[in-house]
């Protein structure tokens, strides 16, 4: 039974989430502070965290930043703010989804199920080329026998490109690989993630350019430039 940690300081909102999630077969824990959530995740890891941004002690954004130092647990933000910048920041610091209040508890439960389904274990992939090895179980990609230090979003982007060499993926398709709706306003954050991945690849091979830019179209993995 997947366990969901709800971090929300409004009891009425937490109650509706608990009711909806337990009705779908999830077990839940409710906390109202960001620091308590970090301590809980260290001691008793949840399978997914629903995280309010406006918490009394530290913000949900700061909680997520600290969480990413030791855990890759999926995170869904809850927020009363609907601005594009907040959504982009949320994704860039490692969130998997961003839900605006007021929301439908049933929709949140459906999104939780979709995220957990995408995060399900997968077999270790065959090497994308002689230079890349993808270990999906450990969320690890090695390049030229060197393990890359990737965030979970960076891992999924690179994994998506490696699985289909030479195919040009649009930003929308890469967002889909992250499990983010293309209409959520995150398209340009893909560029930031690609830039970060390229920088990490150059630490291994300074002159190689395995990720190719196709102006106006998107990105591809080119084995010949690896």
Secondary structure as UniProt FT lines:
FT   STRAND          3..7
FT   HELIX           11..23
FT   TURN            24..25
FT   STRAND          27..31
FT   HELIX           34..43
FT   STRAND          48..52
FT   HELIX           60..67
FT   TURN            68..70
FT   STRAND          74..79
FT   HELIX           84..92
FT   TURN            93..94
FT   STRAND          97..100
FT   HELIX           105..118
FT   STRAND          132..135
FT   TURN            136..139
FT   STRAND          140..143
FT   TURN            144..145
FT   STRAND          146..147
FT   HELIX           152..163
FT   TURN            164..166
FT   HELIX           171..178
FT   HELIX           182..184
FT   HELIX           187..202
FT   TURN            203..204
FT   TURN            206..207
FT   STRAND          211..214
FT   TURN            215..217
FT   STRAND          218..221
FT   HELIX           223..225
//
